[in-house]
């Protein structure tokens, strides 16, 4: 009799039942254990010995500059040239405010400048006038002194009365007073223009500053984009009365975004400035990989800068692993090919094989450099020179 059994209905041999065979079951469990053990060993070898050292986190998001466009002077919105999602170039018009009041102020400042130039020119003329008055007063004093001298000789001979001699002496005193007054007026007129010309006289300079201020206010009625970027957060509406400092919209330069990866504090040991990193965005999936480098580590954990920081010294305490933001700069060419948006979720992997770099970020430098040209606009300066020349 053999171990092979047949099915009573079909007559085919029945397969052996492993569950009913303790030896076969033990043999299968042994094989399975060996396979699992080999798999664990292979994983451990690749993970701890062969795999390159790296740190990974999916607690990472795209960040960027959000340049706020605000009203610098009050006014009513009469034109909107850009809306959300639209691309603008630096210098492109964004918002127009009603410039009627600003135009009136500019005309008034122009009149005040012309008046100041004329008044200063008159002050220069007064110097000559007071000089002539001094010469006249000096001549009158000389005449009265000579007259007094003659009358004294005549009085000694009894030719004139003492009263007439007294009147001649009084005339000398009056002439001396008039000369002192003329000299004082001359000094006063000289002080108002001493060391200056019509163009750099303090009164004229004050009027020039007022004209520039009015021109700046007029320029603020036309708001332009300070940088290239995409318009976002437009809150202003046509016809709205805005006040100085009121946010109108924002411009986001998408070609200059970066990634803030929030690594656990236990992952920061080998992170260094300059280490290469790869980034994949949920928006595009794993097919598109961005390359970048670590450019800085945050000065503290997120909790340290929270609006209500934790008070770990009071009450019961539970240790929570903190996270520190690590900034990763991305390749500009890859960003141009596949633009990212601020706030998108990404996965970041940093290659930590090279630990020769520093843990402190690079020295500070200007992110944006936009010089204000409102105060020394070429057209404004030309207009000022024209006003001065026309009223000399």
Protein Blocks (a to p, Z undefined) as FASTA:
>chain_A
ZZbdcdfklopacdddfklmmklmmmmmmmmmmmmmmmmmmmmmmmmmmpccddddfbbc
ddddddddddfbgcddfbdfbdehiacdehiafbdcdfklmmmmmmmmmmmmmmmmmmmm
mmmmmmmmmmmmmmmmmmmmmmmmmmmmmmmmmmmnopacfklmmmmmmmmmmmmmmmmm
mmmmmmmmmmmmgoiafklgfklmmmmmmmmmmmmmmmmmpccdfbgcddehiabdehia
cdehiafbdcddfklgccdddddfklmmmgcehiacddddfklommbccddddfbdcfbd
fklmgmbdcdfkgcjdddddddddddddddfklmmmmccdehiacdddddfkbmmbcfbd
cddddfbdcddfklmgfklmmmmmmmmmmmZZ
